[in-house]
Amino acid sequence: MESNEIGTKIAELQQIKESLEKTIRLAEEKKREVESVLQSLAKIDSASMPQAKAEEAKKVLVELKEPTLPRKNQKISTGISKIDELLLGGLPMPSNVVLFGAPFTSKETLAYNFMANSVRENIPVVIITADKDLSQIKYEISQALSVDEEVVEGFEEDGMIRFVDVYSKSIQSQSSSKRAVVIDNISNLSVLLKSVENIEQEILKTYPYYRLVFISLTAFIPQFDEKVFMKFTQQFTQKRKANRCTAMYMLEDGLFDQKVFETISYIMDGTIEFKIVNTKQYVKVVGLSNARTREWVEVYNRGETFDLGSFSLERVR
């Protein structure tokens, strides 16, 4: 086995190990929740007076209806272990993050792994697509999960993956999903806002939080006056964060004025930037409270994921 194959296999096994450790932690948390409920039910059963039983039952029901909210400073995995390490544990929860870079950089890989990891962790993910076909997105998610596309179809049927399709009508095509919310016109921002809000309300009836990927903001920029677009972006991101959503927004470099990117970045909690210099690709974290380094770090593609070059705590800024 060649050295690059060994490196790839080590990276894959490390990712599996980290995923298993996270699953164990989640299982332990769930065990503690169940034990707490059992203790409360035991109180109900041991209460001697009917009125006391009723009061205890009422308390338990209230506790069961309350969602488990994210803990302060809690972070979630991006789906790429080295990016998690760079971010000192992952993305803040909740938060709005821009994935910025030229087309066909590893920002797409990061976005698809984020979607796949959401499904893997049993957290619903909403995918808004304005410039990519749904069938292509499903394929990429299946590749990131190493499963057949039919499995991804099943996730959509179960509501773990929810699509808002702004793309199909723009190319006068039929949406490739019968369950997607289809927006007739990209310029109809009010319908988009309302559609996402409806999906959000439905998800939060069952889940304490969710995730979202926007593919991509770039498609909207030429359609609107800058002030209108920025007002929409600010309203959209504030609403998502207020309702416990961790979201990624794709943004392509070189297709609009740099000032637009700077304004969008100001609205967000941070950016993960990608660039290509000659034949090499690099990534850098801006914002997001803390990171191991704020310098550019080299990216090494590994099929459906990627690895990073060395970075040091000593370079934190």
HELIX and SHEET records of a PDB file:
HELIX    1   1 SER A    3  SER A   46  1                                  44    
HELIX    2   2 PRO A   50  LYS A   65  1                                  16    
HELIX    3   3 SER A   81  LEU A   86  1                                   6    
HELIX    4   4 LYS A  107  ARG A  120  1                                  14    
HELIX    5   5 LEU A  134  LEU A  145  1                                  12    
HELIX    6   6 GLU A  149  GLU A  157  1                                   9    
HELIX    7   7 SER A  168  ILE A  171  5                                   4    
HELIX    8   8 LEU A  189  LEU A  204  1                                  16    
HELIX    9   9 LEU A  217  ALA A  219  5                                   3    
HELIX   10  10 ILE A  221  GLN A  223  5                                   3    
HELIX   11  11 GLU A  226  ALA A  242  1                                  17    
HELIX   12  12 GLN A  258  ILE A  267  1                                  10    
HELIX   13  13 LEU A  313  ARG A  315  5                                   3    
SHEET    1   A 2 LYS A  75  ILE A  76  0                                        
SHEET    2   A 2 LEU A  91  PRO A  92 -1                                        
SHEET    1   B10 VAL A 181  VAL A 182  0                                        
SHEET    2   B10 ILE A 161  ASP A 165  1                                        
SHEET    3   B10 VAL A 125  THR A 129  1                                        
SHEET    4   B10 TYR A 210  ILE A 215  1                                        
SHEET    5   B10 CYS A 245  GLU A 252  1                                        
SHEET    6   B10 SER A  95  GLY A 101  1                                        
SHEET    7   B10 GLY A 270  VAL A 277  1                                        
SHEET    8   B10 LYS A 280  GLY A 287 -1                                        
SHEET    9   B10 VAL A 297  ARG A 302 -1                                        
SHEET   10   B10 THR A 305  LEU A 308 -1                                        
END                                                                             
